[in-house]
Amino acid sequence: MPSLPSSPRGPSRTGRRLLVALLALIATAGSTVAEAGTPSGPAPGAAVRAAEPATPDRPSYDVKLRADADGSHWAGRQTVSFRNASSRPLREAYIRLWGNGEDGCGTSGRPSPVRVSHVRGGTPGRPGVKCTALRITLPRPLTRGERTAVSFDVALTVPASNNRFGREGAFRFLGNALPVLAVHDAKGWHLDPYVSYGESFYTLASDFRVRLDHPSALKVPATGRTWTRAGRPGRTVTHSVARRVRDFAWAAGPFRSATQTSAGGVRVKSYWSADTPAAGVRLNRKDGVAAVNLFSKEFGRYPYGEIDLVMTHKFAGGMEYPGLVILGTTEEGGATVHEIAHQWWYGIVGNDEYNSPWLDESFAQYANASYYGWDGFDCSDDPWPSPTAALTNSMAYWSAHRDEYFLTVYLTGPCALADLEHVLGASTMARFIKKYAHDHWYGVSTTADFKKAAQSMTQRDLGPFWRKHRIR
């Protein structure tokens, strides 16, 4: 999601311009928010066991899709294999159809943007949670350590709106379009509703092997290491392999492109539309390479070898995916560094984005602020917009208090982490953040994990700190 630079010294002139622009983006982007619904919890009759690991784990996706003439429609077959990591038999799996989040079960006589059919390996139910969750009952209970697979036809229709799953002119964005497995953990199945004002996503590290057949006139940046081969006359096949990632996204269009290699050997591939400001493209490319270098040193080496920057003139803010970010390009830039930081905070170090959005957004914004030397932030003594605002609130709360979301998660959150740096000391904080990332590499972090790890770095009781910053 969008970002801006920041500073305890108060906003600079540039910072004020970015802040005003970003607040306008937050206020207008994704104006339709799905109903908050019921918080995630155990399925009826299911027992909650605090020590149960998240499952289905070690997912592996094999996908073959073919595009129409302009990339608006994609259809093909998807197979996902997975293991039961739980001691309890796994009787079903849920597939999240996040691409239906904006349109639900279809509008004005149109079908849902993401449709699944011809399921094998299980029996599908009716799509629920406004057609964003599909239950597949397995032929027999899957015991601990066993592996199985389900497959299905998938058809994607890119919505007309300019969004993470949407389009801008001749360009198509397919973020959160591909069906992915839902997660079952100690709280039960996570079947939270879609929110456009933020994220609802919670997935485990997975392997993807994806084959995208498309017209040769379209370039297709995608998650993972990609290469192309000639297809049938007038067509190209883009192949991608991505390991230990939480999602798979791609874009399609008549992009211009260029590639740079960071000091650490990461290929930063830039794709942009012809109408994007040249200065903005140059700035985003420069910041992208520099951010990959810096965060590899601060949090641990970027492990995927490649990252794509997809830039168009009118995309609202930025949106992160493993190995690929979508950016709206202006001459001032602004979102690139924040979205690169998300490669670690959400991508490598995972979290439940619906129930604990601060664990990726505040951390990415803390990294963003550090990159810019905190130019543009105002860390005031009384940052709370209301008595009920808290860093650890869920998207159910933020959906009902939209005016508080940005101020708390994007501004107060990184300031809290800056204050923790002051409490621990800069060198200790640097060691702590890198160790914390290492300990949760490809895993899932929680607020409790973070508090316990921070407390282990000091003899000082951090209880008053957590209460002051409403980290509950």
Buried (B, 14 or more C-beta within 10 A) or exposed (E): BBBBBBBBBEBBEBBBBBBEBBBEBBEEBBEBBBEBBEBBEBEEEEEEEEEBBBBBBBBBBBBBBBBEEBBBBBBBBBBBBBBBBBEBEBBBBBBBBBBBBBBBEEEEEEBBBBBBEEBEBBEBEEBEBBBBBBBBEBEEEBEBEEEBBBBBBBBBBBBEBBBBBBBBBBBBBBBBBBBBBBBBBEBBBBBBBBBBBBBBBBBBBBBBBBBBBBBBBBBBBBBBBBEBEEBEEEBBBBBBEBBBBBBBBBBBBEBEEEEBEBEEEBBBBBBBBEEBBEEBBEBBBBBBBBBBBBBBEBBBEBBBEBBBBBBBBBBBBBBBBBBBBBBBBBEBBBBBBBBBBBBBBBBBBBBBBBBBBBBBBBBBBBBBBBBBEBBBBBBEEEBBBEEEBBBBBBBBBBBEBBEBBBBBBBBBBBBBBBBBBEBBEEEBBBEBBBBBBEEBBBBBBBBEBBBEBBBEBBEEEBEEBBEEBBBE
